[in-house]
Amino acid sequence: MKTAIKKGAGKKATPKNSATARKSAAPETAVRRGAAAKPAAGLDQSALQTLAGYSLRRAEVLMRQHFTRTLADWDIRGAEYSVLVLTVTNRNVTQADLGEALNIKRPNMVSLIERLEKRGLLERRVHERDRRNHILTLTEKGEALLTDIEAPVQRMDRRVTGCWSARERAQVVALLQRFYEGGGADVD
């Protein structure tokens, strides 16, 4: 397989006299004061929206929800998808390599690999030069699954980020990569 993978509720009822009802009945007041538009929950989040971490977290939750819905029929989680892609695009990859690349702790990586192995998507072989490590490879079933899910994942990613132009999308991706590859500034 090549590096570029080919193949392939209702509203809450609120009493009319409650503070919540009064608050939600006058959203224009918040706008006049210069606050950010209120989301469906009716909470003013403008103080948090100035924090990069808050916005990153909100974006991550949104992407994870879309990803989960997109791949629900295949029962594949985000971390599992990442493991499958990195395994097929990197020769002689080990469990430790994947854990480091994806920032997944060893115990969590062990259970993730075991789940993929039990489903028949991945197999481990003893490393030729370092018998303590195992080389991971996709099985035919794993490659077929990855082929099936690649197009839906790409479509979902483009749909969810459709609020950006191609240039903006590339810029956001580059900024995020610079952020997580640099590890952020040292904590005081």
DRENFI-602027 format. One record per residue (C-alpha): residue number from 1; x, y, z; chain. Coordinates in nm, 2 decimals, decimal comma, m for minus. Example, Ala and Ser with C-alpha at 12.3 -4.5 7.8 and 13.67 -1.06 7.14 Angstrom:
! DRENFI-602027
<pt><resi>1</resi><c1>1,23</c1><c2>m0,45</c2><c3>0,78</c3><chain>A</chain></pt>
<pt><resi>2</resi><c1>1,37</c1><c2>m0,11</c2><c3>0,71</c3><chain>A</chain></pt>
END
This chain:
! DRENFI-602027
<pt><resi>1</resi><c1>0,00</c1><c2>0,00</c2><c3>0,00</c3><chain>A</chain></pt>
<pt><resi>2</resi><c1>0,12</c1><c2>0,35</c2><c3>m0,07</c3><chain>A</chain></pt>
<pt><resi>3</resi><c1>0,18</c1><c2>0,64</c2><c3>0,17</c3><chain>A</chain></pt>
<pt><resi>4</resi><c1>m0,14</c1><c2>0,81</c2><c3>0,05</c3><chain>A</chain></pt>
<pt><resi>5</resi><c1>m0,40</c1><c2>0,55</c2><c3>0,14</c3><chain>A</chain></pt>
<pt><resi>6</resi><c1>m0,62</c1><c2>0,46</c2><c3>m0,14</c3><chain>A</chain></pt>
<pt><resi>7</resi><c1>m0,91</c1><c2>0,20</c2><c3>m0,16</c3><chain>A</chain></pt>
<pt><resi>8</resi><c1>m1,12</c1><c2>0,16</c2><c3>m0,06</c3><chain>A</chain></pt>
<pt><resi>9</resi><c1>m3,27</c1><c2>1,56</c2><c3>2,02</c3><chain>A</chain></pt>
<pt><resi>10</resi><c1>m3,52</c1><c2>1,79</c2><c3>2,15</c3><chain>A</chain></pt>
<pt><resi>11</resi><c1>m3,52</c1><c2>2,12</c2><c3>2,33</c3><chain>A</chain></pt>
<pt><resi>12</resi><c1>m3,51</c1><c2>2,14</c2><c3>2,71</c3><chain>A</chain></pt>
<pt><resi>13</resi><c1>m3,83</c1><c2>2,27</c2><c3>2,87</c3><chain>A</chain></pt>
<pt><resi>14</resi><c1>m3,77</c1><c2>2,57</c2><c3>3,10</c3><chain>A</chain></pt>
<pt><resi>15</resi><c1>m4,02</c1><c2>2,75</c2><c3>3,31</c3><chain>A</chain></pt>
<pt><resi>16</resi><c1>m4,12</c1><c2>3,09</c2><c3>3,17</c3><chain>A</chain></pt>
<pt><resi>17</resi><c1>m4,04</c1><c2>3,27</c2><c3>3,50</c3><chain>A</chain></pt>
<pt><resi>18</resi><c1>m3,69</c1><c2>3,11</c2><c3>3,55</c3><chain>A</chain></pt>
<pt><resi>19</resi><c1>m3,37</c1><c2>3,30</c2><c3>3,52</c3><chain>A</chain></pt>
<pt><resi>20</resi><c1>m3,27</c1><c2>3,06</c2><c3>3,23</c3><chain>A</chain></pt>
<pt><resi>21</resi><c1>m3,58</c1><c2>3,16</c2><c3>3,04</c3><chain>A</chain></pt>
<pt><resi>22</resi><c1>m3,52</c1><c2>3,53</c2><c3>3,10</c3><chain>A</chain></pt>
<pt><resi>23</resi><c1>m3,15</c1><c2>3,49</c2><c3>3,00</c3><chain>A</chain></pt>
<pt><resi>24</resi><c1>m3,22</c1><c2>3,31</c2><c3>2,68</c3><chain>A</chain></pt>
<pt><resi>25</resi><c1>m3,51</c1><c2>3,54</c2><c3>2,59</c3><chain>A</chain></pt>
<pt><resi>26</resi><c1>m3,27</c1><c2>3,84</c2><c3>2,56</c3><chain>A</chain></pt>
<pt><resi>27</resi><c1>m2,96</c1><c2>3,72</c2><c3>2,37</c3><chain>A</chain></pt>
<pt><resi>28</resi><c1>m2,94</c1><c2>4,06</c2><c3>2,20</c3><chain>A</chain></pt>
<pt><resi>29</resi><c1>m2,83</c1><c2>4,22</c2><c3>2,53</c3><chain>A</chain></pt>
<pt><resi>30</resi><c1>m2,52</c1><c2>4,01</c2><c3>2,53</c3><chain>A</chain></pt>
<pt><resi>31</resi><c1>m2,45</c1><c2>4,10</c2><c3>2,17</c3><chain>A</chain></pt>
<pt><resi>32</resi><c1>m2,49</c1><c2>4,47</c2><c3>2,25</c3><chain>A</chain></pt>
<pt><resi>33</resi><c1>m2,24</c1><c2>4,44</c2><c3>2,53</c3><chain>A</chain></pt>
<pt><resi>34</resi><c1>m1,99</c1><c2>4,30</c2><c3>2,28</c3><chain>A</chain></pt>
<pt><resi>35</resi><c1>m1,99</c1><c2>3,94</c2><c3>2,41</c3><chain>A</chain></pt>
<pt><resi>36</resi><c1>m1,96</c1><c2>3,65</c2><c3>2,17</c3><chain>A</chain></pt>
<pt><resi>37</resi><c1>m2,27</c1><c2>3,49</c2><c3>2,03</c3><chain>A</chain></pt>
<pt><resi>38</resi><c1>m2,41</c1><c2>3,23</c2><c3>2,27</c3><chain>A</chain></pt>
<pt><resi>39</resi><c1>m2,41</c1><c2>2,87</c2><c3>2,16</c3><chain>A</chain></pt>
<pt><resi>40</resi><c1>m2,72</c1><c2>2,65</c2><c3>2,20</c3><chain>A</chain></pt>
<pt><resi>41</resi><c1>m2,66</c1><c2>2,59</c2><c3>2,57</c3><chain>A</chain></pt>
<pt><resi>42</resi><c1>m2,71</c1><c2>2,96</c2><c3>2,63</c3><chain>A</chain></pt>
<pt><resi>43</resi><c1>m2,38</c1><c2>3,01</c2><c3>2,81</c3><chain>A</chain></pt>
<pt><resi>44</resi><c1>m2,15</c1><c2>3,30</c2><c3>2,75</c3><chain>A</chain></pt>
<pt><resi>45</resi><c1>m1,82</c1><c2>3,12</c2><c3>2,67</c3><chain>A</chain></pt>
<pt><resi>46</resi><c1>m1,63</c1><c2>3,43</c2><c3>2,56</c3><chain>A</chain></pt>
<pt><resi>47</resi><c1>m1,39</c1><c2>3,43</c2><c3>2,86</c3><chain>A</chain></pt>
<pt><resi>48</resi><c1>m1,29</c1><c2>3,07</c2><c3>2,76</c3><chain>A</chain></pt>
<pt><resi>49</resi><c1>m1,28</c1><c2>3,14</c2><c3>2,39</c3><chain>A</chain></pt>
<pt><resi>50</resi><c1>m0,98</c1><c2>3,36</c2><c3>2,44</c3><chain>A</chain></pt>
<pt><resi>51</resi><c1>m0,78</c1><c2>3,05</c2><c3>2,54</c3><chain>A</chain></pt>
<pt><resi>52</resi><c1>m0,62</c1><c2>2,85</c2><c3>2,26</c3><chain>A</chain></pt>
<pt><resi>53</resi><c1>m0,65</c1><c2>2,53</c2><c3>2,47</c3><chain>A</chain></pt>
<pt><resi>54</resi><c1>m1,02</c1><c2>2,57</c2><c3>2,50</c3><chain>A</chain></pt>
<pt><resi>55</resi><c1>m1,07</c1><c2>2,62</c2><c3>2,13</c3><chain>A</chain></pt>
<pt><resi>56</resi><c1>m0,84</c1><c2>2,33</c2><c3>2,05</c3><chain>A</chain></pt>
<pt><resi>57</resi><c1>m1,03</c1><c2>2,10</c2><c3>2,29</c3><chain>A</chain></pt>
<pt><resi>58</resi><c1>m1,37</c1><c2>2,21</c2><c3>2,14</c3><chain>A</chain></pt>
<pt><resi>59</resi><c1>m1,24</c1><c2>2,14</c2><c3>1,79</c3><chain>A</chain></pt>
<pt><resi>60</resi><c1>m1,10</c1><c2>1,80</c2><c3>1,89</c3><chain>A</chain></pt>
<pt><resi>61</resi><c1>m1,43</c1><c2>1,70</c2><c3>2,05</c3><chain>A</chain></pt>
<pt><resi>62</resi><c1>m1,62</c1><c2>1,80</c2><c3>1,74</c3><chain>A</chain></pt>
<pt><resi>63</resi><c1>m1,38</c1><c2>1,61</c2><c3>1,51</c3><chain>A</chain></pt>
<pt><resi>64</resi><c1>m1,39</c1><c2>1,30</c2><c3>1,73</c3><chain>A</chain></pt>
<pt><resi>65</resi><c1>m1,77</c1><c2>1,30</c2><c3>1,73</c3><chain>A</chain></pt>
<pt><resi>66</resi><c1>m1,79</c1><c2>1,32</c2><c3>1,35</c3><chain>A</chain></pt>
<pt><resi>67</resi><c1>m1,52</c1><c2>1,05</c2><c3>1,32</c3><chain>A</chain></pt>
<pt><resi>68</resi><c1>m1,70</c1><c2>0,82</c2><c3>1,56</c3><chain>A</chain></pt>
<pt><resi>69</resi><c1>m2,03</c1><c2>0,86</c2><c3>1,37</c3><chain>A</chain></pt>
<pt><resi>70</resi><c1>m1,86</c1><c2>0,82</c2><c3>1,03</c3><chain>A</chain></pt>
<pt><resi>71</resi><c1>m1,69</c1><c2>0,49</c2><c3>1,13</c3><chain>A</chain></pt>
<pt><resi>72</resi><c1>m1,96</c1><c2>0,35</c2><c3>1,36</c3><chain>A</chain></pt>
<pt><resi>73</resi><c1>m2,05</c1><c2>0,07</c2><c3>1,11</c3><chain>A</chain></pt>
<pt><resi>74</resi><c1>m1,69</c1><c2>m0,05</c2><c3>1,11</c3><chain>A</chain></pt>
<pt><resi>75</resi><c1>m1,64</c1><c2>m0,01</c2><c3>1,49</c3><chain>A</chain></pt>
<pt><resi>76</resi><c1>m1,31</c1><c2>0,17</c2><c3>1,45</c3><chain>A</chain></pt>
<pt><resi>77</resi><c1>m1,20</c1><c2>0,44</c2><c3>1,69</c3><chain>A</chain></pt>
<pt><resi>78</resi><c1>m0,97</c1><c2>0,73</c2><c3>1,61</c3><chain>A</chain></pt>
<pt><resi>79</resi><c1>m0,66</c1><c2>0,58</c2><c3>1,78</c3><chain>A</chain></pt>
<pt><resi>80</resi><c1>m0,72</c1><c2>0,25</c2><c3>1,60</c3><chain>A</chain></pt>
<pt><resi>81</resi><c1>m0,75</c1><c2>0,42</c2><c3>1,27</c3><chain>A</chain></pt>
<pt><resi>82</resi><c1>m0,42</c1><c2>0,60</c2><c3>1,33</c3><chain>A</chain></pt>
<pt><resi>83</resi><c1>m0,25</c1><c2>0,27</c2><c3>1,42</c3><chain>A</chain></pt>
<pt><resi>84</resi><c1>m0,38</c1><c2>0,11</c2><c3>1,11</c3><chain>A</chain></pt>
<pt><resi>85</resi><c1>m0,26</c1><c2>0,39</c2><c3>0,88</c3><chain>A</chain></pt>
<pt><resi>86</resi><c1>0,08</c1><c2>0,42</c2><c3>1,05</c3><chain>A</chain></pt>
<pt><resi>87</resi><c1>0,13</c1><c2>0,05</c2><c3>1,04</c3><chain>A</chain></pt>
<pt><resi>88</resi><c1>0,06</c1><c2>0,03</c2><c3>0,66</c3><chain>A</chain></pt>
<pt><resi>89</resi><c1>0,27</c1><c2>0,33</c2><c3>0,58</c3><chain>A</chain></pt>
<pt><resi>90</resi><c1>0,57</c1><c2>0,25</c2><c3>0,78</c3><chain>A</chain></pt>
<pt><resi>91</resi><c1>0,78</c1><c2>m0,06</c2><c3>0,74</c3><chain>A</chain></pt>
<pt><resi>92</resi><c1>0,90</c1><c2>m0,25</c2><c3>1,04</c3><chain>A</chain></pt>
<pt><resi>93</resi><c1>0,70</c1><c2>m0,03</c2><c3>1,28</c3><chain>A</chain></pt>
<pt><resi>94</resi><c1>0,68</c1><c2>m0,15</c2><c3>1,64</c3><chain>A</chain></pt>
<pt><resi>95</resi><c1>0,43</c1><c2>m0,10</c2><c3>1,91</c3><chain>A</chain></pt>
<pt><resi>96</resi><c1>0,67</c1><c2>0,13</c2><c3>2,09</c3><chain>A</chain></pt>
<pt><resi>97</resi><c1>0,71</c1><c2>0,34</c2><c3>1,77</c3><chain>A</chain></pt>
<pt><resi>98</resi><c1>0,34</c1><c2>0,38</c2><c3>1,74</c3><chain>A</chain></pt>
<pt><resi>99</resi><c1>0,30</c1><c2>0,47</c2><c3>2,11</c3><chain>A</chain></pt>
<pt><resi>100</resi><c1>0,56</c1><c2>0,74</c2><c3>2,08</c3><chain>A</chain></pt>
<pt><resi>101</resi><c1>0,43</c1><c2>0,88</c2><c3>1,75</c3><chain>A</chain></pt>
<pt><resi>102</resi><c1>0,07</c1><c2>0,89</c2><c3>1,88</c3><chain>A</chain></pt>
<pt><resi>103</resi><c1>0,15</c1><c2>0,99</c2><c3>2,24</c3><chain>A</chain></pt>
<pt><resi>104</resi><c1>m0,03</c1><c2>0,68</c2><c3>2,37</c3><chain>A</chain></pt>
<pt><resi>105</resi><c1>0,10</c1><c2>0,53</c2><c3>2,70</c3><chain>A</chain></pt>
<pt><resi>106</resi><c1>0,23</c1><c2>0,18</c2><c3>2,69</c3><chain>A</chain></pt>
<pt><resi>107</resi><c1>m0,05</c1><c2>0,01</c2><c3>2,88</c3><chain>A</chain></pt>
<pt><resi>108</resi><c1>m0,31</c1><c2>0,18</c2><c3>2,66</c3><chain>A</chain></pt>
<pt><resi>109</resi><c1>m0,12</c1><c2>0,09</c2><c3>2,34</c3><chain>A</chain></pt>
<pt><resi>110</resi><c1>m0,10</c1><c2>m0,28</c2><c3>2,45</c3><chain>A</chain></pt>
<pt><resi>111</resi><c1>m0,48</c1><c2>m0,30</c2><c3>2,48</c3><chain>A</chain></pt>
<pt><resi>112</resi><c1>m0,53</c1><c2>m0,11</c2><c3>2,16</c3><chain>A</chain></pt>
<pt><resi>113</resi><c1>m0,30</c1><c2>m0,35</c2><c3>1,97</c3><chain>A</chain></pt>
<pt><resi>114</resi><c1>m0,46</c1><c2>m0,65</c2><c3>2,13</c3><chain>A</chain></pt>
<pt><resi>115</resi><c1>m0,81</c1><c2>m0,54</c2><c3>2,02</c3><chain>A</chain></pt>
<pt><resi>116</resi><c1>m0,69</c1><c2>m0,49</c2><c3>1,66</c3><chain>A</chain></pt>
<pt><resi>117</resi><c1>m0,52</c1><c2>m0,83</c2><c3>1,67</c3><chain>A</chain></pt>
<pt><resi>118</resi><c1>m0,83</c1><c2>m1,01</c2><c3>1,81</c3><chain>A</chain></pt>
<pt><resi>119</resi><c1>m1,03</c1><c2>m0,86</c2><c3>1,53</c3><chain>A</chain></pt>
<pt><resi>120</resi><c1>m0,79</c1><c2>m1,00</c2><c3>1,28</c3><chain>A</chain></pt>
<pt><resi>121</resi><c1>m0,68</c1><c2>m0,66</c2><c3>1,15</c3><chain>A</chain></pt>
<pt><resi>122</resi><c1>m0,32</c1><c2>m0,66</c2><c3>1,27</c3><chain>A</chain></pt>
<pt><resi>123</resi><c1>m0,05</c1><c2>m0,92</c2><c3>1,35</c3><chain>A</chain></pt>
<pt><resi>124</resi><c1>0,28</c1><c2>m0,91</c2><c3>1,55</c3><chain>A</chain></pt>
<pt><resi>125</resi><c1>0,60</c1><c2>m1,08</c2><c3>1,44</c3><chain>A</chain></pt>
<pt><resi>126</resi><c1>0,92</c1><c2>m1,09</c2><c3>1,65</c3><chain>A</chain></pt>
<pt><resi>127</resi><c1>1,17</c1><c2>m0,83</c2><c3>1,53</c3><chain>A</chain></pt>
<pt><resi>128</resi><c1>1,46</c1><c2>m0,99</c2><c3>1,35</c3><chain>A</chain></pt>
<pt><resi>129</resi><c1>1,73</c1><c2>m0,78</c2><c3>1,52</c3><chain>A</chain></pt>
<pt><resi>130</resi><c1>1,56</c1><c2>m0,71</c2><c3>1,86</c3><chain>A</chain></pt>
<pt><resi>131</resi><c1>1,37</c1><c2>m1,01</c2><c3>1,98</c3><chain>A</chain></pt>
<pt><resi>132</resi><c1>1,22</c1><c2>m0,80</c2><c3>2,26</c3><chain>A</chain></pt>
<pt><resi>133</resi><c1>1,02</c1><c2>m0,60</c2><c3>2,01</c3><chain>A</chain></pt>
<pt><resi>134</resi><c1>0,74</c1><c2>m0,70</c2><c3>1,77</c3><chain>A</chain></pt>
<pt><resi>135</resi><c1>0,70</c1><c2>m0,58</c2><c3>1,41</c3><chain>A</chain></pt>
<pt><resi>136</resi><c1>0,33</c1><c2>m0,49</c2><c3>1,34</c3><chain>A</chain></pt>
<pt><resi>137</resi><c1>0,17</c1><c2>m0,56</c2><c3>1,00</c3><chain>A</chain></pt>
<pt><resi>138</resi><c1>m0,18</c1><c2>m0,54</c2><c3>0,88</c3><chain>A</chain></pt>
<pt><resi>139</resi><c1>m0,35</c1><c2>m0,86</c2><c3>0,78</c3><chain>A</chain></pt>
<pt><resi>140</resi><c1>m0,54</c1><c2>m0,88</c2><c3>0,45</c3><chain>A</chain></pt>
<pt><resi>141</resi><c1>m0,86</c1><c2>m0,81</c2><c3>0,65</c3><chain>A</chain></pt>
<pt><resi>142</resi><c1>m0,69</c1><c2>m0,50</c2><c3>0,80</c3><chain>A</chain></pt>
<pt><resi>143</resi><c1>m0,59</c1><c2>m0,37</c2><c3>0,46</c3><chain>A</chain></pt>
<pt><resi>144</resi><c1>m0,94</c1><c2>m0,43</c2><c3>0,32</c3><chain>A</chain></pt>
<pt><resi>145</resi><c1>m1,09</c1><c2>m0,25</c2><c3>0,62</c3><chain>A</chain></pt>
<pt><resi>146</resi><c1>m0,85</c1><c2>0,04</c2><c3>0,57</c3><chain>A</chain></pt>
<pt><resi>147</resi><c1>m0,94</c1><c2>0,05</c2><c3>0,20</c3><chain>A</chain></pt>
<pt><resi>148</resi><c1>m1,31</c1><c2>0,06</c2><c3>0,29</c3><chain>A</chain></pt>
<pt><resi>149</resi><c1>m1,29</c1><c2>0,34</c2><c3>0,54</c3><chain>A</chain></pt>
<pt><resi>150</resi><c1>m1,04</c1><c2>0,57</c2><c3>0,38</c3><chain>A</chain></pt>
<pt><resi>151</resi><c1>m1,29</c1><c2>0,75</c2><c3>0,15</c3><chain>A</chain></pt>
<pt><resi>152</resi><c1>m1,55</c1><c2>0,81</c2><c3>0,42</c3><chain>A</chain></pt>
<pt><resi>153</resi><c1>m1,28</c1><c2>0,95</c2><c3>0,66</c3><chain>A</chain></pt>
<pt><resi>154</resi><c1>m1,15</c1><c2>1,18</c2><c3>0,39</c3><chain>A</chain></pt>
<pt><resi>155</resi><c1>m1,50</c1><c2>1,30</c2><c3>0,30</c3><chain>A</chain></pt>
<pt><resi>156</resi><c1>m1,58</c1><c2>1,36</c2><c3>0,67</c3><chain>A</chain></pt>
<pt><resi>157</resi><c1>m1,26</c1><c2>1,55</c2><c3>0,73</c3><chain>A</chain></pt>
<pt><resi>158</resi><c1>m1,33</c1><c2>1,78</c2><c3>0,43</c3><chain>A</chain></pt>
<pt><resi>159</resi><c1>m1,70</c1><c2>1,82</c2><c3>0,52</c3><chain>A</chain></pt>
<pt><resi>160</resi><c1>m1,62</c1><c2>1,92</c2><c3>0,88</c3><chain>A</chain></pt>
<pt><resi>161</resi><c1>m1,35</c1><c2>2,16</c2><c3>0,78</c3><chain>A</chain></pt>
<pt><resi>162</resi><c1>m1,56</c1><c2>2,30</c2><c3>0,49</c3><chain>A</chain></pt>
<pt><resi>163</resi><c1>m1,59</c1><c2>2,63</c2><c3>0,68</c3><chain>A</chain></pt>
<pt><resi>164</resi><c1>m1,23</c1><c2>2,70</c2><c3>0,56</c3><chain>A</chain></pt>
<pt><resi>165</resi><c1>m1,09</c1><c2>2,77</c2><c3>0,22</c3><chain>A</chain></pt>
<pt><resi>166</resi><c1>m0,83</c1><c2>2,52</c2><c3>0,10</c3><chain>A</chain></pt>
<pt><resi>167</resi><c1>m0,56</c1><c2>2,78</c2><c3>0,19</c3><chain>A</chain></pt>
<pt><resi>168</resi><c1>m0,70</c1><c2>2,83</c2><c3>0,54</c3><chain>A</chain></pt>
<pt><resi>169</resi><c1>m0,73</c1><c2>2,46</c2><c3>0,59</c3><chain>A</chain></pt>
<pt><resi>170</resi><c1>m0,37</c1><c2>2,41</c2><c3>0,50</c3><chain>A</chain></pt>
<pt><resi>171</resi><c1>m0,27</c1><c2>2,69</c2><c3>0,73</c3><chain>A</chain></pt>
<pt><resi>172</resi><c1>m0,46</c1><c2>2,55</c2><c3>1,02</c3><chain>A</chain></pt>
<pt><resi>173</resi><c1>m0,31</c1><c2>2,21</c2><c3>0,97</c3><chain>A</chain></pt>
<pt><resi>174</resi><c1>0,04</c1><c2>2,35</c2><c3>0,95</c3><chain>A</chain></pt>
<pt><resi>175</resi><c1>m0,01</c1><c2>2,56</c2><c3>1,27</c3><chain>A</chain></pt>
<pt><resi>176</resi><c1>m0,15</c1><c2>2,26</c2><c3>1,46</c3><chain>A</chain></pt>
<pt><resi>177</resi><c1>0,14</c1><c2>2,04</c2><c3>1,34</c3><chain>A</chain></pt>
<pt><resi>178</resi><c1>0,39</c1><c2>2,31</c2><c3>1,45</c3><chain>A</chain></pt>
<pt><resi>179</resi><c1>0,22</c1><c2>2,33</c2><c3>1,79</c3><chain>A</chain></pt>
<pt><resi>180</resi><c1>0,21</c1><c2>1,95</c2><c3>1,87</c3><chain>A</chain></pt>
<pt><resi>181</resi><c1>0,55</c1><c2>1,88</c2><c3>1,71</c3><chain>A</chain></pt>
<pt><resi>182</resi><c1>0,71</c1><c2>2,16</c2><c3>1,91</c3><chain>A</chain></pt>
<pt><resi>183</resi><c1>0,54</c1><c2>2,04</c2><c3>2,23</c3><chain>A</chain></pt>
<pt><resi>184</resi><c1>0,45</c1><c2>2,39</c2><c3>2,32</c3><chain>A</chain></pt>
<pt><resi>185</resi><c1>0,66</c1><c2>2,61</c2><c3>2,54</c3><chain>A</chain></pt>
<pt><resi>186</resi><c1>0,82</c1><c2>2,47</c2><c3>2,86</c3><chain>A</chain></pt>
<pt><resi>187</resi><c1>0,59</c1><c2>2,49</c2><c3>3,16</c3><chain>A</chain></pt>
<pt><resi>188</resi><c1>0,72</c1><c2>2,71</c2><c3>3,44</c3><chain>A</chain></pt>
END
